[in-house]
Amino acid sequence: MRLVEISVPIGEQEAVINTLEDEEIDYYLTDETSARRGTEDYAAIVTFPLPRNAVEPIIDDLRDAGLSQDAHVIISDVEVDLSRRFERLMKRYAKESSWQIRISREEILIRARELSPGLQTFLVLTVISAVVATAGLLLDSAAVVVGAMVIAPLVGPALSASVGTILDDPAMFRRGVWLQFVGVVLSIASAAAFTLLIRLVPLFPPGRDITRIAEVSGRISPDILSLIIALGAGAAGILSLSSGVSAALVGVMIAAALIPPAAAAGISIAWGEPFAAISASVLVLVNVLAINLSALVTLRYIGYRPKNWFKLEHSRSTTTKRVVVLLVLIALLSVFLGGITLSSVQDAQFERNVRTITDETLDQPQYEGIERIEMDFFYVGTSLLLPQEVRPLDFPAHQPRRVVVTVGTPSDRSYPALAEQLRTRIRSTTGHDVSIQVRYVEIDEAG
């Protein structure tokens, strides 16, 4: 619930009292008797409790009744009012409002501003979170990556841009967009610089393939499900903000969609992995757009509008245009994500089938005593400009080319027909005519 305190200017007291009485709201009236400079224009101070979803309509009614912009309106968060009249008021507004959790437009504007720290603080926290996330990715530590998300200050800009659009506050919108741009670019740059420093010192094993680090590979080979995470983060952030509760936890979810992939992009740049850097950067961009889109749509659905009619029309037009732009950009970038998703699914299916075929083949009587130890898969780019073997993370369009099967055998046995049999079965099952190499490792057992 909220406690509203209004310093009523001279000549407006009757309009305020009549409005509150018409709405059956209990109020407390105190005459303004102080002799301080600046208070001579005020006749009284009126105080009254309200359910939080009643603040906006009551303030609007008071403005319509004649309460001027000179009136000081202070809205405080309080715990409870135990009176029966307030309980009836709560029930009444519970029936009238489908969104009981919604705070007033004035409150959400202030909360959105407060979520965005000053520029210097924002820059420092962004650099720290990017560096911590980079260390966590390289160490393959999910706990450290989560810690970086807690530090990241990106929730404020992501939500304030949408609030500025819906409530027609151009300055808030521009600042939110600018801070998002600066935050993403700075995160990638910080991650790249930190990774280069690690490689130069060196503090990381030379020659290590970063694409095999689980925490990194998940961000440089994104799929279409990443879009769902970002959409959910934006909607949850706005619901948290509009309900008046802490947005800190939701901020972690928004940071999860931005900071780790930005750090992965920086790592890929420093490691000289162009396609991995592009993939991670596209993921960051898609997530930023999706967070803003879902935040805009959620704010609109909840019912936030500017009070001024001219601002209302401008807000509707601006919101529609920005939603369309966001949808188009997300759709275009989603083609890239969809391609990666399809390729990943096809690779996984092919590799699963090959493993199954290999195991079934080795179960035959003529291959008794042999066991599969390891399998490596190699692909070739389908572009004429890149005919050599590639990893799936190196090139988006690729086909299976070679499979290397490492098997363990007794020292006195050999299986010359195994490679050809595997090739024939794989071709008939998967449709891919791949080269098969079998590497035999002698097994020496004792006891």
Stockholm file with secondary structure:
# STOCKHOLM 1.0

chainA/1-447         MRLVEISVPIGEQEAVINTLEDEEIDYYLTDETSARRGTEDYAAIVTFPLPRNAVEPIIDDLRDAGLSQDAHVIISDVEVDLSRRFERLMKRYAKESSWQIRISREEILIRARELSPGLQTFLVLTVISAVVATAGLLLDSAAVVVGAMVIAPLVGPALSASVGTILDDPAMFRRGVWLQFVGVVLSIASAAAFTLLIRLVPLFPPGRDITRIAEVSGRISPDILSLIIALGAGAAGILSLSSGVSAALVGVMIAAALIPPAAAAGISIAWGEPFAAISASVLVLVNVLAINLSALVTLRYIGYRPKNWFKLEHSRSTTTKRVVVLLVLIALLSVFLGGITLSSVQDAQFERNVRTITDETLDQPQYEGIERIEMDFFYVGTSLLLPQEVRPLDFPAHQPRRVVVTVGTPSDRSYPALAEQLRTRIRSTTGHDVSIQVRYVEIDEAG
#=GR chainA/1-447 SS CEEEEEEEETTCHHHHHHHHHHTTCCCEEEECCCCCTTCTTEEEEEEEEECGGGHHHHHHHHHHHTCCTTSEEEEEECCCCCCHHHHHHHHHHHHHCSCTTCCCHHHHHHHHHHHSCCHHHHHHHHHHHHHHHHHHHHTTCHHHHHHHHHHCCCHHHHHHHHHHHHTTCHHHHHHHHHHHHHHHHHHHHHHHHHHHHHHHTTCSCTTCCGGGSHHHHHHHSCCTHHHHHHHHHHHHHHHHHHTTSCCHHHHHHHHHHHHHHHHHHHHHHHHTCHHHHHHHHHHHHHHHHHHHHHHHHHHHHHTCCCSSHHHHHHHHHHHHHHHHHHHHHHHHHHHHHHHHHHHHHHHHHHHHHHHHHHHHHHTSGGGTTCEEEEEEEEEEESSTTCCSEECTTTCSSEEEEEEEEEEEEETTCCCTTHHHHHHHHHHHHHSCCCEEEEEEEEECCCC
#=GC SS_cons         CEEEEEEEETTCHHHHHHHHHHTTCCCEEEECCCCCTTCTTEEEEEEEEECGGGHHHHHHHHHHHTCCTTSEEEEEECCCCCCHHHHHHHHHHHHHCSCTTCCCHHHHHHHHHHHSCCHHHHHHHHHHHHHHHHHHHHTTCHHHHHHHHHHCCCHHHHHHHHHHHHTTCHHHHHHHHHHHHHHHHHHHHHHHHHHHHHHHTTCSCTTCCGGGSHHHHHHHSCCTHHHHHHHHHHHHHHHHHHTTSCCHHHHHHHHHHHHHHHHHHHHHHHHTCHHHHHHHHHHHHHHHHHHHHHHHHHHHHHTCCCSSHHHHHHHHHHHHHHHHHHHHHHHHHHHHHHHHHHHHHHHHHHHHHHHHHHHHHHTSGGGTTCEEEEEEEEEEESSTTCCSEECTTTCSSEEEEEEEEEEEEETTCCCTTHHHHHHHHHHHHHSCCCEEEEEEEEECCCC
//
